[in-house]
Amino acid sequence: MNKDNMQKVINAIKFDGAKKFNMSVFVGKLEYEDDHISVFENDELAHTFPVSRVRVIHEGTDLFNCTSMGCIAGFATALANDWKTPDWMRKDDPSGHLYQFENEAANYLGLSTAEAKNLFFGDDNSIWKWLMHHEAERYPNLELEDYETMQDANDCEIEWDDRDLYANFHTIDYLTAVDVLTRINNEEIGLACDEMQQPYYIKKEAVVS
């Protein structure tokens, strides 16, 4: 892990995340005009609102403009490109953009493929589901897409790491993201252990009883 770059992402989200952080999109825009008023005039947090991905941005312009927002990978990619739009954003290529955001963000943060996947996405071994399973009291606002709480899923005999169980990214606010990224950067928790490729505790004192 590149701790310096991770700290830059943490600082960027902490500074501008109230209006710019939305975990459901790499880089996107609010879908409805009324939501612009809610976020940019009435100071409601951006993470709760529906967004549409930005399909094309001209090379050399800012990847995040005044009404753009994005996820952890989006912030990392923006920092990796000095906030300018990379050339691969000049054409509409959804699958290509997904690969590029994931790859550039992982390289910038010094993460393996498994670590990046567990941080950027909400299925399989996602850190967000793992935290709901292990630390529900610390992160009470985190929810699943279909079952809300992890206990609801468990009651239906669905385990936290089920690949068809998804974290609801609209429940991850910017301060939660900052908190989790800080714990990762402080080596309290790891994103993917060697054997199971699942998140894990590095420091015993990080375990929440």
N, C-alpha and C positions, 0 to 999 in steps of 0.2 A: 504494500500500500504506500502511496505517495502522500505522506502526512501533510506536507506543505500545501499541496493542491487540494487535499480534502478540507483543510482549514479555510482555504479561499472559497470553496463552495459553501461551507458553513457560514462564513462571514457574509457572502452575497445573499444567501437565503435569509439570514437574520436581518440584514439591512433592508431588503426590498420584498421579502416574502409575503407580507400581509396583502399586497396588491399583485404580486407576480408569481406566487407559488401555487401550482395546481398539479398534483401528482398524476392526474389522469391523461396528461398530454405532454409530448416532448417539448413542442413549442406550439402555442395555439392562441386563439382569440375567444372571448366570450360570445356565446351564440345569440344572446338577446340584448337589445338596446337598453332595456330597463336594468339589466344586470351591470352594464357599464356605470350607470348612475349609482347603483348599490355599492360597487367596489371602489370606483375612482372619485366619487363625490361624498358618499355616506360612510365610507371606511368599513364596509363589511369585508370579511376575509375572503380572498379569492378562491380558496380551495373548495368551497361548497358549491360553486356554480358550474353548470355544463359549459364545455368548451369544444371548439372544433379545431382540428389541427391546421396549421398553416401549410398550405400545399406548395407554394413557390415563393421564394424571396430572392430579389436581385442580389447577385454577388457583390460583396463589399459594403452593403448596407448593414445596419444593426440587426443582429439576430433577434434581439429583444427590443422592440420599440416601446413607446409610452403605454400602449394597451396590450402588449404581449404578456403571456405567462407560460410557465413550463414546470417540469418536474426536476428531480435531482439530476437525471441524465441531461436534461435540457440546459440546466444551469452549468453543468460541468462542460458540456460541448461549447457553450457560449464562451466560457472562460478559456477553454483550449484554443479558441479562434479569436481571442482578444475581443469578444463580443461582436465580431463581424460575421456575416453569413458565409459559410463555406460554399465552394462551387457546386457541390452535389445537391444543394437546395434550389438550384436554378430550374430544375424540372420536377414535375409531379410524379413521384415514384414512392408510393407508400411502403412497400417492402424494403426498397433500397434505403429509404430514410430511417426505417426502424433499425436496420443493420448498422448504418453509419452513426446514428446517435448512440446506440449501445456500445459500439466499438470505440468511438472517439472518447466517450465518457469513461469507459473502462480503462483505456490507455492513460487518460489524463489523471485518473485517480489511482492508477497502479493496481487494478483489480483483475483477478482471473475471470474467465468466462462465467464460472459458477458463482463467484462472489458478486459479479455485476448483475447477473440474472436475479439472484436472491434479493438484491437491493432495489433494482429498477422495476421489477414486475411483482404481481400479486398472486401468482399461482404457485404450484409445487412447493418448494422450500423457501418461500418468501419470508424475509426477516419480519415483515409486518404481521403475517399470520403466526409466526413463531413467538413474537412478543405477545400477541393476543392469548396464546396458549400458556406461556410461562409467566407473563407479567400483566395479567388482566387488570389488576388493581392500579398499577402504575399508568396504564394507558386505557382508561375506561371509555374513551371516545372512539377508539378504533372499532370498526365493524366489518362484517363480511357482506358480500353482495346479496346473497340469498338467505342467509340465516341470522344476520345481525351479529349475535354474540357467538363466540367459539363454543360455549356451552350448548347453545341451540344446535349447532352442528354435531357436537359429540352425542347429544341426546338422540340424534338420528343415525348414530353409529358411523359418523364421518370423522376421520382423524384430521388433525390440523394440516398435515402435509399432503392431503389428497389433491391431485393435480386439477380436479374440477372444482375445487373450493377456492374462491377468489377474495382477496381483501378488497374492501370498498375504498378506493383511493380518494373519494370525496370526503372521507372522514379523517384524513391525515392533514392537519394544519401545519403551517410553516414552523411553529415552535416545537411541535412533535418531531418533525424532520430534523431540526437543528439538534434536539436532544439526542436522538438516535445516532445521528452522524457523529456527534461529539463523543458518545460512548464507544463507537467503532474506532474513532481516531485515537481515543485514549486507551485502546486495547482492553476494554472491559468485555466486549463481546466481539466474536468473529463472525464473518458472513458465511463461510463454507468450510467445514472441517474436511480433512483429507479423505476419510472413508465414506461418509454418508452425504457429503456435499450440503450439509445443513448448517444453519447458524448454531453457535455454541458459546458458552461462557469461557473467557480466557482467564479472568481473575475471579477467584472464588468469592470475593467480597461483592461482586456484581450480582450475585444470585439473590433474587428476591424471594423470601420465604412466604 
